[in-house]
Amino acid sequence: MRARREPRLTSIIIPSLNELEPLRRLLESIDRCCMAYRHEIIIADGGSGDGRLLNYYDLLEKNKAARIAKSGTAGFSALCRAGADMAMGDALLFISRDAELIEPNTLYALSSQGEREGAAAAGCMLISPQGALIAAGGAISKDGKIIYPADNERLTHTVRTVSVLSGACMYMRADMYFSSGGFDESFDAPQYEPLLPVGADAELCLRLARRGAAPSACRDIVRTGERAPKVPRRAEAP
């Protein structure tokens, strides 16, 4: 089956709220690992009051290094939606502010999987700063449960079709995202964990699956902070 063309432009969308240093590390890793690929960076801010961060935003915009999308709320879905609405790319990469790209071909690997015919989205294996597994895509069992793999090299280090991906690193074509309706804001809990997907990522993947499109997990690794969503080993599918 013929693969789809690689996108002309990938919009990298980063939900953000206060805290300069994690964002700076992520942007530096994008600069190192994505230099060979056409991309734009959109930071979706949920109302930061950190003066240093706001000054950093001004510097990024002045140098055309990133654009800032403003959201009325700090929930994950609301921020992703605000960033996607500003995006000019024909592919979207949603990535956690606490993440860090560590492999130079990550964007290529994601696009290779996410652009396949019938693909819904693509994601990477997420590890903590200490190297522990955080997320690697999950599958639905026969009894309707979502099963997430344990730290099993045979599974987590393979390219495979999965049922759900983490919103901490999720790539999809823009037409797929917008035609599906995007992330559901009813899952947002900004008063609890404003930048975490808390189910919106899994729900979007399952909604896409009902349309006949399946997510894929890549071998590439993204390092992310301790506050990234640690997926449960077993969860109910909607």
C-alpha positions in Angstrom: 0.0 0.0 0.0 1.4 3.4 -1.0 2.4 5.7 1.9 1.0 9.2 2.0 3.4 12.0 1.2 5.3 13.6 4.0 3.7 16.9 5.1 5.0 20.1 3.8 4.9 21.7 7.2 4.5 20.2 10.7 2.9 22.4 13.4 4.4 21.6 16.8 1.9 22.5 19.5 3.0 22.9 23.1 0.5 23.5 25.9 2.2 25.9 28.4 1.5 27.5 31.8 4.2 29.3 33.8 7.6 27.7 34.3 10.2 28.8 31.8 13.0 26.1 32.1 11.0 23.0 30.9 9.8 24.9 27.9 13.3 26.2 27.1 14.7 22.7 27.2 12.0 21.4 24.9 12.6 24.2 22.4 16.3 23.6 22.4 15.7 19.8 21.8 13.4 20.7 18.9 16.0 22.9 17.4 18.6 20.1 17.7 16.4 17.3 16.4 14.1 18.9 13.8 16.5 21.2 12.0 16.2 19.1 8.8 12.4 19.3 8.7 10.0 22.1 7.9 8.1 23.0 11.1 6.5 25.8 13.0 6.2 26.0 16.8 3.0 27.2 18.5 3.0 27.6 22.2 -0.6 27.5 23.6 -0.6 29.5 26.9 -3.3 29.1 29.5 -2.8 32.5 31.3 0.8 32.4 32.6 1.7 35.1 35.1 5.4 34.3 35.2 7.2 37.5 34.0 10.3 35.6 32.9 8.2 33.3 30.7 6.2 36.2 29.2 9.4 38.0 28.3 10.6 34.7 26.7 7.5 34.6 24.7 8.1 38.1 23.5 11.6 37.2 22.4 10.4 34.1 20.6 7.8 36.0 18.7 10.2 38.9 17.9 12.7 36.4 16.4 9.9 34.4 14.6 11.0 31.3 16.5 7.4 30.6 17.7 3.9 31.9 17.8 1.9 32.2 21.0 -1.8 31.1 21.1 -3.8 32.4 24.0 -6.5 30.2 25.7 -9.1 31.4 28.1 -8.5 28.3 30.3 -5.5 26.2 31.1 -7.0 22.7 30.4 -5.0 20.4 28.1 -7.7 20.1 25.5 -8.5 23.8 25.4 -4.8 24.6 25.0 -4.4 22.0 22.2 -7.5 23.3 20.4 -6.2 26.9 20.6 -2.8 25.8 19.2 -4.4 23.8 16.4 -6.7 26.7 15.4 -3.6 28.8 14.9 -1.6 26.1 13.1 -0.7 26.5 9.4 0.8 23.0 9.0 -0.9 20.0 7.3 0.3 17.8 10.2 0.2 18.5 13.9 2.5 17.3 16.7 1.1 17.8 20.2 3.9 17.5 22.7 4.2 18.1 26.5 6.1 21.2 27.7 8.0 18.8 30.0 9.2 16.6 27.1 12.6 16.6 25.4 13.4 15.1 22.0 16.6 13.0 22.1 16.7 11.3 18.7 17.3 13.4 15.5 14.9 11.3 13.4 11.9 11.5 15.7 9.8 13.7 13.5 10.6 11.6 10.5 9.6 8.4 12.4 6.3 10.0 13.5 5.4 11.3 10.1 6.3 7.9 8.5 3.8 6.2 10.7 1.2 9.0 11.0 1.1 9.5 7.2 0.4 5.9 6.3 -2.9 5.1 4.6 -5.5 4.3 7.3 -3.4 5.8 10.1 -5.1 7.9 12.7 -2.0 9.2 14.7 1.4 8.2 15.8 3.3 8.5 19.1 6.7 7.6 20.7 7.8 5.7 23.7 7.9 8.2 26.6 10.5 7.7 29.4 11.3 9.6 32.6 14.6 11.4 33.2 15.7 8.2 35.0 14.8 6.0 32.0 11.6 4.5 33.4 8.8 3.8 31.0 5.9 6.3 31.2 3.8 5.5 28.1 4.2 3.4 25.0 0.7 3.1 23.5 -2.0 0.7 24.7 -4.4 -1.9 23.2 -8.0 -2.9 23.9 -8.6 -6.4 25.1 -11.5 -8.6 24.1 -13.4 -7.6 27.3 -13.1 -3.9 26.4 -10.3 -2.9 28.7 -7.3 -0.8 27.7 -4.1 -2.6 28.4 -0.9 -0.7 28.6 2.4 -2.7 28.2 4.7 -3.0 31.1 8.4 -2.1 30.6 8.7 -4.9 28.1 11.4 -4.3 25.5 9.9 -6.7 23.0 6.7 -4.6 22.9 7.8 -1.0 23.7 10.8 -1.0 21.2 8.7 -2.1 18.2 6.6 -0.2 15.7 3.1 -1.5 16.2 -0.6 -0.6 15.8 -2.1 0.4 19.1 -5.5 1.6 20.3 -4.5 4.7 22.4 -1.6 7.1 22.6 -0.4 9.6 25.1 -1.2 13.2 24.4 2.3 14.0 25.7 3.5 13.2 22.2 0.9 12.7 19.5 1.3 13.3 15.8 -1.6 13.3 13.3 -2.6 14.9 10.0 -4.4 18.2 10.4 -7.3 17.0 8.3 -7.7 13.9 10.5 -7.6 16.1 13.6 -10.1 18.7 12.5 -12.5 16.2 10.9 -12.6 14.3 14.1 -13.5 17.3 16.2 -10.2 17.4 18.1 -9.6 17.0 21.8 -12.7 17.0 24.0 -12.6 19.9 26.5 -15.1 18.1 28.8 -12.1 16.1 30.0 -10.2 19.1 31.2 -9.5 19.5 34.9 -7.3 22.7 35.0 -7.8 23.1 38.8 -6.1 19.7 39.2 -3.5 19.1 36.5 -3.9 21.8 33.9 -1.4 20.5 31.3 -2.3 16.8 31.5 -4.7 15.1 29.1 -6.5 13.1 31.8 -8.3 10.9 29.3 -8.8 13.3 26.4 -6.0 11.6 24.4 -7.4 8.1 24.8 -10.9 9.3 24.0 -9.7 10.9 20.8 -7.8 7.8 19.7 -10.9 5.6 20.3 -13.1 8.1 18.5 -10.8 7.9 15.5 -10.7 4.1 15.7 -14.5 4.0 15.4 -14.0 5.7 12.1 -11.7 3.0 10.9 -8.3 4.7 11.6 -5.7 3.2 14.0 -2.9 4.9 15.9 0.7 3.6 15.7 3.5 3.6 18.2 7.1 4.2 17.1 10.4 2.9 18.4 11.8 6.5 18.9 12.1 7.7 22.4 11.0 11.0 24.0 12.2 11.9 27.5 9.6 13.7 29.6 9.3 15.1 33.1 8.0 13.3 36.2 4.7 15.2 35.8 3.9 13.7 32.4 0.8 11.4 32.5 1.8 8.0 33.9 -0.7 5.7 32.2 -2.4 3.0 34.3 -1.7 -0.5 33.4 -5.4 -1.2 33.0 -8.3 1.2 32.3 -11.9 1.1 31.1 -12.4 1.8 27.5 -15.3 4.3 26.9 
